[in-house]
Amino acid sequence: MINTFVLRNGRLCQYPASKYHSEDIVPVWVDLVATSDDERAIVENRYGVTLPSHDELQDIEASARYYEAENGHIHLRTDFLLEDDGGPSRVITVAFVLTEDMLFSIHAEDLPVFRLVRMRARSRPGSVADYRDVLLELYATDAEYSADALEGIYQNLESVSQTVLQHQLTDETAAEVLNSIAQEEDLNGRVRGNMMDTRRAVSFLMRGRLLNPSQFDEARQILRDIESLDGHTVFLFEKINFLMDSTVGFININQNKTIKIFSVASVAFLPPTLVASIYGMNFENMPELGWKFGYPIAVAIMIASAVLPLFYFRRRGWLGYSRVVAKGITFA
């Protein structure tokens, strides 16, 4: 799909695909989404630009993300975050080609950042003056999109915190909590990586002296926004580690409860076993031959030797679940 945009009264106006090469128009932005080789060839022949293929988008070295071609066109590769409803987050690589007066973008899937930029440019006249403003608007919107993703992570972690800190965790619930924490940590890492890539791209534009003074100030504001997001990702990372450690700690507590049952049982039944062993090995003077109540008394001693340790453990509180109260939160 080819989306062609021209500037009309400070607004981005999209031309239908049917009029793409039938009218003599000079677009400011040409967006190619999941295009075929034939469609890409049409754009290359129409504007004399060399566009990367989809295979080149996927197989790219870090050193080749920003470079100037022999014809003077600037090539950039930038990762944009994509959150699927009900699925894991992904990073989509977008290739930008900057000519003298046009911006070309090539990506395999349509991105919410691009849709939002198109909507804002139509509703806010004067926000875009040339193709460089479009590119900066994409990067600024990407920072906002990442901020929304971080806000969603925080809300999900708040729900996880209530489950971990206010309920007695079972092994099944702990497994669900760990799965949720792992997903939020993965998204937090992708947001941080996405912001790092956006910072590199904006810095390249600033170092290359491709921006006018007003655009340069806007680029600096984008870098400041990204810097603030970096601090928030660090906070979320620490919160994720805390919840992860707390959940693993509750799993260990549940396991220790099971181990404690076996430990108490082995200690409680050790004296009866000792009594039975001594009674059964008395071959020289066997009590059952001359002692009428030998067996009942031995059984009574065995029962008493088992009950007394259990009574002692009960008095010490070793049989019940320990309860720790801290700042109004009870852990059972």
Secondary structure by P-SEA (a helix, b strand, c coil): cbbbbbbcccbbbbbcccccccccccccbbbbccccaaaaaaaaaacbbbbbcaaaaaccccccccccccccbbbbbbbbbbbcccbbbbbbbbbbbbcccbbbbbbccccaaaaaaaaaaaacccccccaaaaaaaaaaaaaaaaaaaaaaaaaaaaaaaaacccccccaaaaaaaaaaaaaaaaaaaaaaaaaaaaaaaaaaaaaaccccaaaaaaaaaaaaaaaaaaaaaaaaaaaaaaaaaaaaaaaaaaaaaaaaaaaaaaaaaaaaaaaaaaaaacccccccccccaaaaaaaaaaaaaaaaaaaaaaaaccccbbbbbccccccc
